């Protein structure tokens, strides 16, 4: 056996002892860490879902307004009406104000683009009847004010459901007329008021469009009759 190839027991044992001690120390530390983890972390596992729920719930509470947490309640809040709506329609008609004003007070002209028959000319203090014969519908009109070439104010409908309609005529420097129509005074619950305002806005928009076509181009568009073709 060559020199240096043989190690005595005395030469080997100290190194093996140190390695063994080191290994024993590492294992002890490992088991100690596992023990600490098992005694601190694992007992908390059942509470993790609850903790997540609380965190998510807190974030939801901070992010969402209280009035939208309940869907039905949020819809109820959204449907509350702060101001009673009015119907409004406006249109520029390229004719002088006197001609445009006459078209709305004279039933012989108005019947070309709105109702089909009127019982008389609009005059302050008079009671007038307008008919839409294709629908079998009529309405009583109380003329409250007439300001020549400037304003018409009426009240129409039955007692308890009557509303006010105002036409305002603004003459422009280019010899045209801007007409504004406002219908106000709707009654009923929120849904009914909104529906009345929407229907009225549509109706007066059709009236002004028909009046514009007739006065500017002498064309009868039949917009009111054609709006409900199955109604007559």
Secondary structure, DSSP 8 states (H G I E B T S, - for coil): --TTS---HHHHHHHHHHHHHHHHHHHHHHHHHHHHHHHHTGGGHHHHHHHHHHHHHHHHHHHS-GGGTSHHHHHHHHT--SS---EEEEEEESS-HHHHHHHHH-HHHHTTTS-SEESS---TT-EEEEEEGGGTEEEEEEEEEEETTTEEEEEESSTTT-EEEEEEEEE-TTS-EEEEEEEE---SSHHHHHHHHHHHHHHHHHHHHHHHHHHHH-----HHHHHTGGG-
